[in-house]
Amino acid sequence: MVAAMPVHAGNEAIQRIAFGSCAQQNKPQPIWWAIDESRPDLFIFSGDNVYADTDDEIRMRASYRALASKPGFRALRRRVPLLATWDDHDFGKNDGGEGFNGKAMAQRVFTDFFEVPKDDPRRRRPGIYSAHRFGPPGRTVQVVLLDTRYFRSPLKKRWTRYVAHDDASTTLLGPAQWQWLIDTLREPADLRILVSSIQVLSTDHHREKWANFPHERRRLLRLLSGTGPVILISGDRHFGEIQRLRPDPDSDFGHTVYEVTASGLNTAGKRVTTNGYRLGSAVQIDHFGLIEIDWAKQQATLSLVDWTGVTQMSHRASFHTLDPIWSRPVLAAQISPGASDVVSEFKLAAASVSASPGQK
């Protein structure tokens, strides 16, 4: 195992954050060289970091060893700190959730591979959710990584499609993780990066997404509306896209949210589905995401970069558009899953969206 660059909070501001998901360990992974050449200060895995799909510990550890053997990954890991969450295939079961009987083993293997410190809470309690802070006051980035697998209630299915739950007792994060998230978002930060393995904003496709648990999605969006500038990143879909949710003056949701889905470090190419929040076109070749922060101009450039280093999609977001533009009297601590005044569904104006046809 190659020694990893340690992850620790520091006073030096970070400016470049690379991220990606869906890395099949038994296929070539040339994209790591392009990621390294982008000179990130941090790399974030947003899930399906390997395709283990097993409850057998020996086989799961072998999957991670295959990833560790990739020369480009080894080079990046020596130079750049890594953060990670998981999705279903590195969790151990396709579309798996709380009922997967190998989840405790999978967490042990995950924390070993990513060299999580022995005194880290992820070594002691269920779930791999975590938060990390970088940079001095005025340039502080908080990275929040959610666990959308360990506690997730069973999905609701109609024929071959997943559909929205109408049972508000179902959950994506579970009570302990929700309380942790509320507490974590109370901490001061100048920019937050929230990492979800599955898409938060999209409501149109019939695969895994936060909208399958609409009460959980509403709760998350309302919570984020009181936290200052935030950018969402996700994976899972096997194509890339940049999404935008605009503020709604008729609700208490008062700022723009961007979500960058970077899905396919070496597995992109699946059919693109409709997404009413998408900006521009989807990226269907192997790619990674890149957030470039300009602290002087108070803006971030969100990009999808292909495996050769060519930028396929880019959008600039000013911090002031990510901050609430009207006051919210509701505190995060007051949010409850069944609140009747939770944020409504928001749709972009058709003129601002270029949605690709087709359904998965």
Buried (B, 14 or more C-beta within 10 A) or exposed (E): EEEBBEBEEEEEBBBBBBBBBBBBBEBEBBBBBBBBEBEBBBBBBBBBBBBBBBBEBEEBBBBBEBBBEBEBBBBBBEEBBBBBBBBBBBBBBEBBBBEBEBBEBBBBBBBEBBBBEEEEEBEEEBBBBBBBBBBEEEBBBBBBBBBBBBBBBEBBEEEEEBEEBEEEEBBBBBEEBBEBBBEBBEEEBBBBBBBBBBBBBBBBBBBBBBBBBBBBBBBBBBBBBBBBBBBBBBBBBBBBBBBBBBBBEEBBBBBBBBBBBBBBBBBBEBEBBBBBBBBBBBBBBBBBBBBBBEBEEBBBBBBBBBBEEEBBBBBEBBBEBBBBEEEBEBEBEEBEBEBEEBBEEBEBEEEEBEBBEEEB
